[in-house]
Amino acid sequence: MNSLKQLASPLDRRFRPRVSRVRIVMIAIAGTLVACLVAGCVVLAARSSGATDTDSRPEASLTDLRGVMASNSDVTVSVLGDSTGNTSDEWVGLWARALSVHHIVRLHLWDKDRSRFFFQPYLYGATGPQLSIWNGSVSGSSAGQAIPNLNILQPTRPDIVLLSFGHNQHPGTASRDSEDLFQAIRNRWGKSVAVAVILQNAATSPRSSRSARNVEEIRFWALGRGLPIIDVFSAFHKSRDLGSLIVPDGLGVHPNAAGSQLWFETVWSALD
C-alpha cells in the first residue's frame, strides 16, 4: 500500500497543475458563453423594440419644444394628422391665430383634391419672428398613409413635428404605423427635429371603443420612445358632456367648435 501511495503521489503532483489549468480554462469559457448570451439578449431586445444606438439619446421634451416656440428665431412646425385638424377653424387654425400675437404666422393647409398644399397660405400677425405651420392633416389619413407622401407633406425642414393620428387606424396598427412614420421622419430630417405625439380626442359611439384602444396603443408606443405627449384625449374624456364637443355626424370623432377650442387650449397649454 505504501508503495502504491508513493507511486500515486508523484502522479498527483504532476497532473494537479494541468487539472487546475483545465478548470481555469473551462471557467473562462463558461463566463464567455454567459456574456455572449446576455449580449445576445440585449441585442434581441433592442431589435424587437426598434431601438438603435442613436435611439439611446433622449428625445426633446415639452420644455424643449416650448423653448423652440418662444425663441426669437424663425420656426417651422409640421403637423401630420387627419380631418380632426385639417381646416382653418379647427385646432391648428385656432393655434395659428393665437400664435400671431408674437409671430408672423403662415398657415399652409392641405388641398386633398390636388394632393398638395394650397398656393396661398393664411397669414396672421404683423410683428415678430416668422412661424410657418405646414398643416399636413389629411382627411381619412392614418400614420401609415402619411409615409408615402412625407416629402410633400413636409416640403421644408421642420423644427417641430406634431403627430396627430388614431381615429383612422385599424385595430392593432397604431403602434406599428406610428413607429414607421417616426423612422421615416428621422431618416429624412435626422435627430435634430423634435417630434411630439398628440393623443387624439375621445370619441362617442360608434367609434368610442376603437379610438380609445388606438389612443392607448399610441400612448404606450410614445412612452416607450420617450416622446413628449400632448394628451387631448384626457381633456375630452374628463368632460362632463363629451357629446357636446363632438359633431353629430354619425361618426363620433370630429370635434365641433367647442371641441376644437378645447383641443387648441390643450395644445396651447402644453407648448406655450
Backbone as JSON, one array per atom type, in Angstrom:
{
  "sequence": "MNSLKQLASPLDRRFRPRVSRVRIVMIAIAGTLVACLVAGCVVLAARSSGATDTDSRPEASLTDLRGVMASNSDVTVSVLGDSTGNTSDEWVGLWARALSVHHIVRLHLWDKDRSRFFFQPYLYGATGPQLSIWNGSVSGSSAGQAIPNLNILQPTRPDIVLLSFGHNQHPGTASRDSEDLFQAIRNRWGKSVAVAVILQNAATSPRSSRSARNVEEIRFWALGRGLPIIDVFSAFHKSRDLGSLIVPDGLGVHPNAAGSQLWFETVWSALD",
  "N": [[0.82, -1.2, 0.0], [1.96, 1.25, 0.82], [3.83, 1.55, -1.16], [2.21, 1.92, -3.35], [0.99, 4.36, -2.69], [3.26, 5.93, -2.74], [3.8, 5.82, -5.45], [1.55, 7.01, -6.46], [1.6, 9.61, -5.49], [3.66, 11.19, -6.87], [2.41, 11.19, -9.37], [0.03, 12.52, -8.82], [1.06, 14.99, -8.14], [2.19, 15.69, -10.56], [0.06, 15.86, -12.38], [-1.75, 17.57, -11.16], [-1.33, 20.43, -11.57], [-2.02, 20.59, -14.3], [-4.7, 19.84, -14.23], [-5.72, 21.97, -12.75], [-5.23, 24.09, -14.5], [-6.91, 23.32, -16.6], [-9.38, 23.55, -15.35], [-9.47, 26.32, -14.96], [-9.49, 27.23, -17.59], [-11.93, 26.12, -18.43], [-13.71, 27.48, -16.78], [-13.34, 30.08, -17.72], [-14.27, 29.81, -20.35], [-16.94, 29.2, -19.85], [-17.75, 31.58, -18.63], [-17.45, 33.35, -20.77], [-19.37, 32.34, -22.53], [-21.72, 32.87, -21.08], [-21.62, 35.66, -21.02], [-21.88, 36.2, -23.76], [-24.43, 35.2, -24.2], [-25.96, 36.96, -22.64], [-25.38, 39.38, -23.92], [-26.46, 38.8, -26.38], [-29.16, 38.64, -25.73], [-29.62, 41.3, -25.07], [-29.19, 42.52, -27.56], [-31.22, 41.31, -29.06], [-33.45, 42.26, -27.69], [-33.23, 44.98, -28.2], [-33.54, 44.98, -30.97], [-36.14, 44.02, -31.19], [-37.63, 46.08, -30.13], [-37.22, 48.08, -31.88], [-35.18, 49.78, -31.36], [-32.06, 51.59, -31.68], [-28.51, 52.32, -31.67], [-28.35, 55.12, -31.88], [-30.81, 55.79, -30.92], [-30.62, 55.83, -28.21], [-30.07, 58.31, -27.28], [-31.68, 60.97, -25.56], [-35.02, 62.05, -26.33], [-36.42, 65.21, -27.42], [-38.06, 67.2, -24.98], [-41.29, 68.41, -23.75], [-40.69, 70.81, -22.58], [-38.4, 71.53, -23.99], [-39.57, 71.9, -26.51], [-41.25, 74.06, -25.98], [-39.32, 75.98, -25.57], [-38.28, 76.24, -28.16], [-40.53, 77.25, -29.5], [-40.76, 79.7, -28.23], [-38.57, 81.11, -29.0], [-36.59, 83.73, -30.55], [-36.08, 83.29, -33.13], [-36.89, 82.33, -36.53], [-39.38, 79.82, -36.97], [-40.36, 76.56, -37.94], [-43.13, 74.48, -38.15], [-44.4, 71.25, -38.45], [-47.41, 69.63, -38.97], [-48.81, 66.53, -38.83], [-51.58, 64.74, -39.6], [-55.13, 64.08, -39.4], [-58.59, 64.52, -40.4], [-59.5, 65.8, -38.12], [-58.18, 68.11, -37.7], [-57.84, 69.6, -40.01], [-58.86, 71.95, -41.15], [-59.23, 75.57, -41.27], [-60.68, 76.47, -39.1], [-60.44, 74.64, -37.12], [-58.41, 72.99, -34.55], [-55.68, 73.47, -35.29], [-55.79, 75.78, -36.87], [-56.89, 77.59, -34.99], [-54.83, 77.62, -33.16], [-52.79, 78.73, -34.73], [-53.75, 81.36, -35.08], [-53.69, 82.26, -32.44], [-50.97, 82.2, -31.92], [-50.12, 84.31, -33.41], [-49.93, 86.61, -31.99], [-47.36, 87.09, -31.12], [-45.89, 86.43, -33.31], [-45.29, 86.38, -36.87], [-47.38, 84.61, -38.66], [-47.59, 81.96, -40.92], [-49.88, 79.92, -42.24], [-50.17, 76.93, -43.74], [-52.41, 75.07, -45.59], [-53.66, 71.81, -46.45], [-54.53, 70.69, -49.67], [-56.65, 68.38, -50.45], [-57.89, 67.45, -52.76], [-56.11, 68.02, -54.82], [-53.84, 66.91, -53.87], [-51.75, 68.35, -52.63], [-50.28, 71.27, -51.04], [-52.25, 74.23, -50.62], [-51.63, 77.07, -52.7], [-51.73, 79.64, -51.64], [-51.08, 80.66, -48.43], [-52.7, 81.04, -45.18], [-52.41, 84.13, -43.52], [-51.3, 85.51, -40.52], [-50.89, 87.94, -37.93], [-48.47, 90.63, -37.35], [-46.01, 91.41, -36.4], [-42.81, 90.29, -35.14], [-40.88, 87.16, -35.05], [-40.92, 84.91, -37.9], [-43.31, 82.34, -38.17], [-43.9, 79.33, -39.53], [-46.44, 77.11, -40.34], [-46.96, 74.02, -41.52], [-49.61, 72.43, -42.28], [-50.19, 69.35, -42.55], [-52.53, 67.8, -42.31], [-54.65, 65.37, -43.3], [-57.73, 64.46, -44.54], [-59.17, 61.44, -43.47], [-56.76, 60.12, -43.17], [-54.2, 57.89, -41.96], [-51.42, 57.11, -39.79], [-49.67, 55.44, -41.16], [-50.42, 55.93, -43.82], [-49.46, 58.43, -44.24], [-46.78, 58.21, -44.75], [-45.9, 57.57, -47.52], [-46.33, 60.06, -48.7], [-44.69, 61.81, -47.44], [-42.57, 63.52, -48.23], [-43.94, 65.48, -49.59], [-45.8, 66.36, -47.74], [-44.13, 67.4, -45.83], [-42.6, 69.81, -46.92], [-40.46, 71.51, -46.38], [-37.66, 71.68, -44.13], [-38.64, 70.91, -40.88], [-38.74, 72.35, -37.56], [-40.17, 71.35, -35.49], [-42.25, 68.5, -35.24], [-45.55, 67.52, -35.12], [-47.45, 64.78, -34.35], [-50.59, 63.55, -35.1], [-52.65, 61.24, -34.94], [-54.92, 58.39, -35.03], [-57.76, 57.98, -34.97], [-58.33, 56.89, -37.5], [-56.92, 54.57, -37.62], [-56.63, 51.08, -38.13], [-57.53, 48.5, -35.84], [-54.8, 47.44, -33.87], [-52.8, 48.42, -35.51], [-51.83, 50.88, -34.86], [-49.53, 51.39, -33.24], [-47.44, 50.21, -34.75], [-47.62, 51.61, -37.23], [-47.15, 54.2, -36.32], [-44.51, 54.0, -35.4], [-43.22, 53.4, -37.83], [-43.71, 55.74, -39.29], [-42.42, 57.59, -37.65], [-39.75, 56.7, -37.94], [-39.43, 57.22, -40.65], [-39.51, 60.01, -40.65], [-37.24, 60.54, -39.11], [-35.3, 59.43, -40.8], [-35.41, 61.18, -42.9], [-35.02, 63.82, -41.84], [-33.39, 63.65, -39.63], [-32.03, 63.52, -36.23], [-32.21, 66.0, -35.07], [-34.65, 67.2, -35.37], [-37.49, 67.89, -33.5], [-39.96, 65.73, -32.21], [-43.32, 65.35, -31.32], [-46.18, 63.8, -29.79], [-49.61, 63.81, -30.28], [-52.33, 62.81, -28.46], [-55.29, 61.86, -29.67], [-58.67, 63.24, -29.57], [-61.18, 61.98, -27.3], [-63.76, 59.81, -28.43], [-67.23, 59.5, -29.42], [-69.99, 57.13, -29.59], [-70.24, 55.59, -32.81], [-67.53, 55.02, -32.48], [-66.15, 55.07, -30.14], [-64.92, 53.01, -28.53], [-63.03, 51.85, -30.27], [-61.4, 54.08, -30.96], [-60.42, 54.73, -28.43], [-58.87, 52.45, -27.82], [-56.93, 52.65, -29.82], [-55.71, 55.07, -29.1], [-54.58, 54.4, -26.61], [-52.74, 52.51, -27.45], [-51.04, 54.08, -28.99], [-50.2, 55.83, -27.0], [-48.73, 54.11, -25.32], [-46.71, 53.37, -27.1], [-45.46, 55.89, -27.6], [-44.53, 56.58, -25.03], [-42.69, 54.52, -24.65], [-40.87, 55.25, -26.59], [-39.97, 57.58, -25.57], [-41.05, 59.99, -26.29], [-42.48, 63.28, -26.15], [-45.8, 63.9, -24.96], [-48.96, 65.19, -25.83], [-51.86, 65.38, -24.3], [-54.72, 65.26, -25.5], [-56.85, 63.53, -25.54], [-57.47, 62.87, -22.83], [-58.33, 65.36, -21.93], [-60.75, 65.66, -23.31], [-62.05, 63.35, -22.41], [-62.46, 63.83, -19.74], [-64.49, 65.6, -19.76], [-67.75, 66.62, -18.75], [-69.83, 66.3, -20.46], [-69.35, 64.72, -23.1], [-70.53, 64.43, -25.58], [-71.3, 67.0, -26.25], [-69.12, 68.1, -27.38], [-68.62, 67.01, -29.78], [-69.18, 66.62, -33.28], [-72.41, 65.83, -34.45], [-72.41, 63.68, -36.54], [-72.69, 61.04, -36.98], [-70.34, 59.64, -36.95], [-68.78, 60.19, -34.73], [-66.26, 61.22, -34.08], [-65.33, 63.74, -34.88], [-64.43, 66.89, -33.68], [-66.56, 69.56, -32.65], [-67.12, 73.14, -32.74], [-66.75, 73.85, -30.03], [-65.32, 71.63, -29.16], [-63.03, 71.81, -30.78], [-61.99, 74.14, -29.75], [-61.34, 73.32, -27.14], [-59.41, 71.4, -27.76], [-57.42, 73.03, -28.98], [-56.79, 74.66, -26.74], [-55.63, 72.77, -25.08], [-53.33, 72.03, -26.51], [-52.11, 74.53, -26.63], [-51.65, 75.03, -23.9], [-49.75, 73.08, -23.44], [-47.58, 73.8, -25.04], [-47.11, 76.52, -24.87]],
  "CA": [[0.0, 0.0, 0.0], [2.82, 2.43, 0.86], [4.45, 1.73, -2.47], [1.2, 2.49, -4.25], [0.86, 5.77, -2.36], [4.44, 6.62, -3.23], [3.68, 5.95, -6.89], [0.46, 7.93, -6.76], [1.92, 10.99, -5.12], [4.26, 11.94, -7.99], [1.43, 11.37, -10.44], [-0.87, 13.61, -8.41], [1.77, 16.27, -8.22], [2.45, 16.01, -11.95], [-1.17, 16.21, -13.12], [-2.58, 18.56, -10.48], [-1.3, 21.74, -12.26], [-2.77, 20.52, -15.55], [-6.13, 19.87, -13.89], [-6.08, 23.34, -12.35], [-5.29, 24.92, -15.71], [-8.13, 22.95, -17.32], [-10.53, 24.16, -14.66], [-9.46, 27.76, -15.22], [-9.93, 27.42, -18.97], [-13.36, 25.82, -18.5], [-14.44, 28.59, -16.14], [-13.28, 31.22, -18.64], [-15.17, 29.54, -21.47], [-18.31, 29.33, -19.35], [-18.03, 33.01, -18.45], [-17.61, 33.96, -22.1], [-20.67, 31.93, -23.07], [-22.76, 33.62, -20.36], [-21.58, 37.05, -21.5], [-22.44, 36.23, -25.11], [-25.88, 35.03, -24.11], [-26.53, 38.21, -22.14], [-25.28, 40.37, -25.0], [-27.43, 38.42, -27.4], [-30.49, 39.02, -25.26], [-29.74, 42.75, -25.19], [-29.35, 42.85, -28.98], [-32.56, 40.91, -29.49], [-34.44, 43.18, -27.1], [-33.15, 46.25, -28.93], [-34.12, 44.82, -32.3], [-37.59, 43.84, -31.09], [-38.27, 47.35, -29.81], [-36.91, 49.05, -32.92], [-34.18, 50.72, -30.86], [-30.72, 51.53, -32.24], [-27.56, 53.05, -30.84], [-28.68, 56.55, -31.87], [-32.05, 56.0, -30.19], [-30.33, 55.94, -26.79], [-30.07, 59.71, -26.92], [-33.03, 61.35, -25.17], [-35.81, 62.88, -27.24], [-36.77, 66.53, -26.91], [-39.2, 67.22, -24.07], [-42.2, 69.53, -23.97], [-39.95, 72.02, -22.2], [-37.57, 71.88, -25.15], [-40.45, 72.41, -27.57], [-41.67, 75.41, -25.58], [-38.18, 76.85, -25.82], [-38.22, 76.5, -29.61], [-41.65, 78.11, -29.86], [-40.6, 81.02, -27.64], [-37.33, 81.72, -29.45], [-36.71, 84.88, -31.43], [-35.74, 82.85, -34.48], [-37.99, 81.78, -37.32], [-39.67, 78.43, -36.6], [-41.24, 75.81, -38.84], [-43.82, 73.37, -37.49], [-45.13, 70.34, -39.33], [-48.48, 68.86, -38.34], [-49.25, 65.39, -39.62], [-52.77, 64.25, -38.92], [-56.31, 63.72, -40.17], [-59.63, 65.55, -40.57], [-59.82, 66.49, -36.87], [-57.45, 69.38, -37.62], [-57.42, 69.97, -41.36], [-59.45, 73.2, -41.63], [-58.73, 76.77, -40.58], [-61.44, 76.73, -37.89], [-60.19, 73.59, -36.13], [-57.4, 73.34, -33.55], [-54.45, 74.02, -35.87], [-56.09, 77.15, -37.25], [-57.03, 78.37, -33.76], [-53.47, 77.75, -32.61], [-52.05, 79.68, -35.58], [-54.2, 82.72, -34.78], [-53.21, 82.63, -31.1], [-49.53, 82.42, -32.01], [-49.84, 85.53, -34.17], [-49.71, 87.74, -31.07], [-45.92, 87.34, -31.05], [-45.25, 85.93, -34.52], [-45.94, 86.48, -38.17], [-47.7, 83.2, -38.88], [-48.03, 81.49, -42.25], [-50.53, 78.63, -42.07], [-50.37, 76.23, -45.01], [-53.41, 73.99, -45.49], [-53.55, 70.77, -47.47], [-55.6, 70.56, -50.66], [-56.74, 66.94, -50.68], [-58.3, 67.17, -54.14], [-54.94, 68.11, -55.7], [-52.73, 66.23, -53.19], [-50.67, 69.32, -52.41], [-50.71, 72.41, -50.24], [-52.76, 75.39, -51.35], [-50.56, 78.01, -53.01], [-51.81, 80.82, -50.79], [-51.3, 80.33, -47.03], [-53.33, 82.03, -44.31], [-51.41, 84.98, -42.88], [-51.75, 86.1, -39.25], [-49.88, 88.68, -37.19], [-47.77, 91.7, -38.07], [-44.67, 91.61, -35.87], [-42.19, 89.13, -34.52], [-40.26, 86.2, -35.97], [-41.87, 84.19, -38.74], [-43.67, 80.97, -37.78], [-44.58, 78.64, -40.62], [-47.09, 75.86, -39.96], [-47.37, 73.2, -42.65], [-50.64, 71.57, -41.7], [-50.42, 68.18, -43.4], [-53.65, 66.99, -41.82], [-55.37, 64.91, -44.49], [-58.96, 63.75, -44.18], [-59.15, 59.99, -43.63], [-55.41, 59.58, -43.15], [-53.61, 57.22, -40.82], [-49.97, 57.35, -39.72], [-49.03, 54.7, -42.25], [-50.73, 56.53, -45.11], [-48.7, 59.67, -44.38], [-45.38, 57.92, -45.11], [-45.56, 57.75, -48.94], [-46.43, 61.46, -49.09], [-43.98, 62.61, -46.45], [-41.8, 64.58, -48.88], [-44.86, 66.56, -49.97], [-46.42, 66.88, -46.52], [-43.1, 68.18, -45.16], [-41.81, 70.34, -48.04], [-39.24, 72.14, -45.87], [-37.21, 71.08, -42.88], [-39.32, 71.46, -39.71], [-38.1, 72.32, -36.24], [-41.04, 70.52, -34.65], [-43.28, 67.72, -35.92], [-46.63, 67.06, -34.25], [-48.17, 63.64, -34.92], [-51.96, 63.52, -34.59], [-53.36, 60.14, -35.6], [-55.56, 57.44, -34.13], [-59.14, 57.64, -35.33], [-58.42, 56.12, -38.74], [-56.09, 53.38, -37.54], [-57.27, 49.8, -37.89], [-57.06, 47.95, -34.56], [-53.54, 46.73, -33.89], [-51.83, 49.02, -36.43], [-51.47, 52.24, -34.42], [-48.14, 51.44, -32.78], [-46.54, 49.9, -35.87], [-47.63, 52.71, -38.18], [-46.51, 55.36, -35.68], [-43.07, 53.75, -35.43], [-42.75, 53.51, -39.22], [-43.72, 57.16, -39.64], [-41.34, 58.21, -36.88], [-38.48, 56.36, -38.57], [-39.36, 57.94, -41.92], [-39.15, 61.4, -40.31], [-35.83, 60.53, -38.7], [-34.47, 59.16, -41.98], [-35.38, 62.36, -43.78], [-34.58, 65.06, -41.22], [-32.4, 63.4, -38.59], [-32.38, 63.59, -34.82], [-32.34, 67.38, -34.6], [-36.06, 67.62, -35.44], [-38.25, 67.44, -32.34], [-41.23, 65.07, -32.53], [-44.25, 65.18, -30.21], [-47.34, 62.99, -30.13], [-50.9, 64.25, -29.78], [-53.32, 61.75, -28.26], [-56.49, 62.5, -30.2], [-59.84, 63.39, -28.71], [-62.09, 60.87, -27.03], [-64.85, 59.77, -29.4], [-68.5, 58.95, -28.98], [-70.44, 55.99, -30.39], [-69.84, 54.18, -32.69], [-66.08, 54.87, -32.56], [-65.54, 55.34, -28.84], [-64.03, 51.92, -28.08], [-61.91, 51.71, -31.21], [-60.5, 55.22, -30.81], [-59.75, 54.62, -27.13], [-57.83, 51.42, -27.93], [-55.84, 53.19, -30.63], [-55.02, 56.09, -28.32], [-53.75, 53.73, -25.62], [-51.62, 51.88, -28.16], [-50.11, 55.16, -29.34], [-49.62, 56.32, -25.75], [-47.72, 53.14, -24.9], [-45.59, 53.49, -28.03], [-44.78, 57.17, -27.38], [-43.81, 56.48, -23.77], [-41.54, 53.67, -24.9], [-39.95, 56.0, -27.43], [-39.52, 58.76, -24.86], [-41.54, 61.18, -26.99], [-43.43, 64.07, -25.37], [-47.2, 63.63, -25.27], [-49.98, 66.2, -25.57], [-52.97, 64.47, -24.03], [-56.04, 65.81, -25.83], [-57.84, 62.5, -25.2], [-57.9, 63.02, -21.43], [-59.08, 66.61, -21.81], [-62.12, 65.36, -23.75], [-62.61, 62.28, -21.59], [-62.84, 64.39, -18.45], [-65.65, 66.48, -19.93], [-69.0, 66.09, -18.2], [-70.73, 66.0, -21.58], [-68.5, 64.53, -24.27], [-71.33, 64.63, -26.78], [-71.4, 68.43, -26.58], [-67.87, 68.5, -28.01], [-68.46, 66.22, -30.99], [-70.16, 66.86, -34.34], [-73.34, 64.69, -34.54], [-72.43, 63.24, -37.94], [-72.78, 59.58, -37.02], [-69.01, 59.04, -36.83], [-68.41, 60.31, -33.32], [-64.85, 61.55, -33.87], [-64.97, 65.1, -35.27], [-64.77, 67.93, -32.72], [-67.28, 70.74, -33.12], [-66.41, 74.38, -32.38], [-66.33, 73.77, -28.62], [-64.29, 70.61, -29.08], [-61.81, 72.35, -31.37], [-61.46, 75.11, -28.79], [-60.71, 72.55, -26.06], [-58.2, 70.8, -28.33], [-56.45, 74.11, -29.09], [-56.36, 75.06, -25.4], [-54.75, 71.73, -24.56], [-52.06, 72.2, -27.2], [-51.56, 75.82, -26.2], [-51.14, 74.85, -22.55], [-48.56, 72.22, -23.47], [-46.47, 74.37, -25.81], [-46.93, 77.95, -24.64]],
  "C": [[0.86, 1.26, 0.0], [3.47, 2.69, -0.48], [3.48, 2.32, -3.47], [1.02, 3.99, -3.99], [2.04, 6.57, -2.88], [4.4, 6.82, -4.73], [2.62, 7.0, -7.25], [0.83, 9.38, -6.51], [2.6, 11.76, -6.23], [3.29, 12.2, -9.12], [0.47, 12.51, -10.1], [-0.2, 14.96, -8.58], [1.98, 16.7, -9.67], [1.21, 16.48, -12.69], [-2.01, 17.3, -12.46], [-2.51, 19.94, -11.16], [-2.09, 21.73, -13.55], [-4.28, 20.58, -15.29], [-6.56, 21.27, -13.51], [-6.2, 24.25, -13.56], [-6.54, 24.62, -16.52], [-9.35, 23.58, -16.69], [-10.62, 25.66, -14.95], [-9.98, 28.06, -16.63], [-11.42, 27.19, -19.1], [-14.19, 26.94, -17.9], [-14.47, 29.81, -17.05], [-14.22, 31.05, -19.81], [-16.62, 29.72, -21.05], [-18.69, 30.79, -19.18], [-18.25, 33.71, -19.77], [-18.97, 33.62, -22.71], [-21.81, 32.7, -22.41], [-22.81, 35.06, -20.85], [-22.18, 37.17, -22.89], [-23.95, 36.09, -25.1], [-26.55, 36.3, -23.65], [-26.51, 39.26, -23.22], [-26.28, 40.07, -26.09], [-28.83, 38.81, -27.02], [-30.7, 40.52, -25.39], [-29.96, 43.15, -26.64], [-30.73, 42.5, -29.47], [-33.61, 41.84, -28.94], [-34.44, 44.49, -27.85], [-33.79, 46.13, -30.29], [-35.64, 44.71, -32.21], [-38.31, 45.13, -30.79], [-38.03, 48.41, -30.86], [-35.85, 50.04, -32.51], [-32.85, 50.51, -31.58], [-29.79, 52.31, -31.32], [-27.92, 54.52, -30.75], [-29.96, 56.82, -31.09], [-31.82, 56.18, -28.7], [-30.27, 57.39, -26.35], [-31.49, 60.16, -26.61], [-33.72, 62.22, -26.22], [-36.06, 64.25, -26.59], [-38.02, 66.43, -26.05], [-40.14, 68.35, -24.43], [-41.53, 70.85, -23.59], [-39.05, 72.48, -23.34], [-38.41, 72.48, -26.26], [-40.94, 73.82, -27.24], [-40.54, 76.41, -25.81], [-38.04, 77.21, -27.29], [-39.33, 77.48, -30.01], [-41.47, 79.54, -29.35], [-39.35, 81.75, -28.13], [-37.6, 82.91, -30.37], [-36.36, 84.55, -32.88], [-36.99, 82.4, -35.22], [-38.13, 80.29, -37.02], [-40.6, 77.82, -37.63], [-41.81, 74.6, -38.11], [-44.55, 72.55, -38.55], [-46.17, 69.59, -38.51], [-48.88, 67.75, -39.3], [-50.44, 64.77, -38.9], [-53.89, 63.94, -39.88], [-57.34, 64.85, -40.15], [-60.03, 66.24, -39.27], [-59.08, 67.81, -36.74], [-57.08, 69.95, -38.96], [-57.97, 71.29, -41.88], [-58.99, 74.37, -40.77], [-59.49, 77.06, -39.29], [-61.31, 75.61, -36.86], [-58.92, 73.94, -35.36], [-56.13, 73.95, -34.14], [-54.65, 75.48, -36.26], [-56.23, 78.06, -36.04], [-55.67, 78.63, -33.13], [-52.66, 78.76, -33.4], [-52.45, 81.12, -35.26], [-53.71, 83.18, -33.41], [-51.72, 82.94, -31.11], [-49.18, 83.74, -32.68], [-49.67, 86.76, -33.28], [-48.23, 88.11, -31.03], [-45.17, 86.85, -32.29], [-45.99, 86.42, -35.77], [-46.14, 85.03, -38.63], [-48.16, 82.97, -40.32], [-48.57, 80.08, -42.08], [-50.83, 78.03, -43.44], [-51.35, 75.07, -44.79], [-53.31, 73.06, -46.69], [-54.78, 70.74, -48.37], [-55.69, 69.08, -51.05], [-57.08, 66.61, -52.13], [-57.1, 67.17, -55.09], [-53.69, 67.47, -55.09], [-51.51, 67.13, -53.07], [-51.2, 70.42, -51.5], [-51.28, 73.5, -51.15], [-51.62, 76.39, -51.56], [-50.54, 79.19, -52.04], [-52.04, 80.41, -49.33], [-52.14, 81.4, -46.33], [-52.23, 82.81, -43.61], [-52.01, 85.63, -41.64], [-50.58, 86.83, -38.61], [-49.13, 89.68, -38.05], [-46.34, 91.9, -37.59], [-44.14, 90.32, -35.28], [-41.54, 88.21, -35.54], [-41.32, 85.44, -36.76], [-42.07, 82.76, -38.22], [-44.47, 80.35, -38.91], [-45.15, 77.32, -40.1], [-47.55, 75.16, -41.23], [-48.33, 72.16, -42.11], [-50.97, 70.43, -42.66], [-51.44, 67.24, -42.81], [-54.53, 66.65, -43.01], [-56.58, 64.09, -44.07], [-58.84, 62.26, -44.48], [-57.79, 59.34, -43.48], [-55.08, 58.87, -41.85], [-52.11, 57.5, -40.84], [-49.25, 56.65, -40.86], [-49.25, 55.33, -43.61], [-49.97, 57.83, -45.32], [-47.29, 59.42, -44.91], [-45.09, 58.12, -46.59], [-45.56, 59.2, -49.4], [-45.6, 62.38, -48.22], [-43.19, 63.75, -47.08], [-42.66, 65.76, -49.3], [-45.48, 67.2, -48.74], [-45.44, 67.69, -45.68], [-42.16, 68.77, -46.23], [-40.52, 71.04, -47.62], [-38.88, 71.5, -44.54], [-37.94, 71.71, -41.69], [-38.42, 71.49, -38.49], [-38.85, 71.39, -35.3], [-42.01, 69.77, -35.55], [-44.28, 67.25, -34.87], [-47.39, 65.96, -34.97], [-49.54, 63.54, -34.28], [-52.77, 62.49, -35.36], [-54.02, 59.25, -34.55], [-56.93, 57.01, -34.59], [-59.23, 56.72, -36.55], [-57.53, 54.87, -38.75], [-56.96, 52.13, -37.37], [-56.72, 49.22, -36.6], [-55.76, 47.15, -34.74], [-52.48, 47.34, -34.78], [-51.26, 50.34, -35.92], [-50.0, 52.34, -34.02], [-47.17, 51.21, -33.93], [-46.47, 51.04, -36.85], [-46.95, 53.95, -37.61], [-45.0, 55.21, -35.7], [-42.51, 53.92, -36.84], [-42.7, 54.97, -39.66], [-42.6, 57.9, -38.92], [-39.99, 57.94, -37.52], [-38.32, 57.07, -39.91], [-38.97, 59.4, -41.7], [-37.68, 61.49, -39.93], [-34.91, 60.32, -39.9], [-34.35, 60.39, -42.87], [-34.72, 63.56, -43.13], [-33.57, 64.86, -40.09], [-32.93, 63.66, -37.19], [-32.67, 65.0, -34.34], [-33.78, 67.89, -34.64], [-36.82, 67.03, -34.26], [-39.6, 66.86, -32.77], [-42.06, 64.94, -31.26], [-45.49, 64.47, -30.7], [-48.59, 63.57, -29.47], [-51.81, 63.03, -29.65], [-54.68, 62.34, -28.6], [-57.69, 62.43, -29.25], [-60.58, 62.09, -28.47], [-63.27, 60.95, -27.98], [-66.12, 59.26, -28.75], [-68.87, 57.76, -29.88], [-70.64, 56.41, -31.85], [-68.33, 53.96, -32.63], [-65.39, 54.99, -31.21], [-64.54, 54.27, -28.43], [-62.8, 51.8, -28.98], [-60.92, 52.85, -31.05], [-59.73, 55.14, -29.49], [-58.65, 53.58, -27.16], [-56.64, 51.95, -28.73], [-55.02, 54.22, -29.86], [-54.1, 55.43, -27.29], [-52.55, 53.04, -26.26], [-50.57, 52.93, -28.52], [-49.44, 55.72, -28.09], [-48.47, 55.41, -25.29], [-46.48, 53.23, -25.8], [-44.78, 54.75, -27.77], [-43.97, 57.15, -26.08], [-42.56, 55.63, -23.93], [-40.46, 54.36, -25.72], [-39.37, 57.22, -26.7], [-39.96, 60.05, -25.52], [-42.5, 61.96, -26.1], [-44.85, 63.88, -25.89], [-48.05, 64.85, -24.92], [-51.31, 65.47, -25.49], [-54.34, 65.14, -24.24], [-57.14, 64.82, -25.43], [-58.37, 62.69, -23.78], [-58.71, 64.29, -21.22], [-60.53, 66.41, -22.22], [-62.78, 64.36, -22.82], [-63.12, 62.8, -20.25], [-64.07, 65.3, -18.55], [-66.92, 65.82, -19.37], [-69.98, 65.69, -19.29], [-69.9, 65.9, -22.85], [-69.26, 64.8, -25.56], [-71.43, 66.08, -27.19], [-70.15, 68.94, -27.27], [-67.68, 67.86, -29.38], [-69.56, 66.54, -32.0], [-71.09, 65.63, -34.44], [-73.5, 64.2, -35.98], [-72.49, 61.73, -38.09], [-71.43, 58.88, -36.92], [-68.48, 59.1, -35.41], [-66.98, 60.73, -33.06], [-64.51, 63.02, -34.12], [-65.38, 66.12, -34.22], [-65.58, 69.05, -33.37], [-66.5, 71.98, -32.68], [-65.9, 74.33, -30.94], [-65.22, 72.74, -28.45], [-62.96, 71.08, -29.66], [-61.16, 73.37, -30.44], [-60.74, 74.39, -27.65], [-59.4, 71.92, -26.54], [-57.09, 71.85, -28.43], [-55.91, 74.51, -27.72], [-55.4, 74.05, -24.79], [-53.37, 71.82, -25.2], [-51.36, 73.48, -26.75], [-50.96, 75.71, -24.8], [-49.85, 74.05, -22.53], [-47.35, 72.91, -24.07], [-46.23, 75.86, -25.59], [-45.86, 78.21, -23.57]]
}
